[in-house]
Amino acid sequence: MSFWDHVEQLRGTLFRSVLSVALCSIVFLAFPKQLFTAVLWPTRADFPLYRLPGVSFSMDLINVELSAQFFVHIKISLLCALVVAFPYIIWELWKFISPALYDNERKAAAKAFGLSSALFYMGVAAGYFVVLPVCLMFFVNFSVSDAIVNTITLGSYISLFTSMVFLIGLVFEFPAVVVVLSAMGLIGKKMLRRGRRFAIVAVLLLAALITPSDPFSMFVLALPLYGLYELSILLCKDDIDK
């Protein structure tokens, strides 16, 4: 295929991916109450994590901008549409790149793309059910003075929700990337084992960037991220060790 044929294929891949997100977002836009029941669930006392012994938490949100609820609805609808359409987007990317791979690379890439959706949803679940509520409890209950009352705006909550849920889902894709790079002979078990010390530093920095940088929420996120690094070593090929 010529260069322009590849460009035309890429254009079709991007168009179908964007169309899938757009169609899913229309569904979410049509059902705002059901959508925000799920989005705001971590603020309510009946959230699963808050039912644990010794844990009690709930919070109220306010809106201080005239158009904030409208734009938040659009933003969350697009975000949730992207989460739902993620497997289809991965499948479109696989169709585009698979013809350019060798047989061994194609097998590894197929394995990685199959794994990527599961890892993504595991990351989304970890962010939604664990990291996000832990961060909420810490910041809502933190105060430098009794004279200051924490009043949380809708915009600040949605910003935290987006980073905790979607970004953690993307970070969980690391093992899938390692599988592809390993099949191409770029990395191996030996290299990853030698890099454990650097990985710990990188994981802590990444956790600090994703979370609001309080030590507890960083630690909560850093543990599964480092677990993903160890999982990547297990999934990596032995070729470089030989």
Secondary structure as GFF3:
##gff-version 3
##sequence-region A 1 242
A	DSSP	alpha_helix	3	30	.	.	.	ID=ss1
A	DSSP	alpha_helix	32	39	.	.	.	ID=ss2
A	DSSP	three_ten_helix	41	43	.	.	.	ID=ss3
A	DSSP	three_ten_helix	48	51	.	.	.	ID=ss4
A	DSSP	beta_strand	61	62	.	.	.	ID=ss5
A	DSSP	alpha_helix	68	97	.	.	.	ID=ss6
A	DSSP	three_ten_helix	98	100	.	.	.	ID=ss7
A	DSSP	alpha_helix	103	126	.	.	.	ID=ss8
A	DSSP	pi_helix	127	131	.	.	.	ID=ss9
A	DSSP	alpha_helix	132	141	.	.	.	ID=ss10
A	DSSP	beta_strand	152	153	.	.	.	ID=ss11
A	DSSP	alpha_helix	154	162	.	.	.	ID=ss12
A	DSSP	pi_helix	163	167	.	.	.	ID=ss13
A	DSSP	alpha_helix	168	171	.	.	.	ID=ss14
A	DSSP	alpha_helix	174	183	.	.	.	ID=ss15
A	DSSP	alpha_helix	189	194	.	.	.	ID=ss16
A	DSSP	alpha_helix	196	210	.	.	.	ID=ss17
A	DSSP	alpha_helix	215	235	.	.	.	ID=ss18
A	DSSP	three_ten_helix	239	241	.	.	.	ID=ss19
###
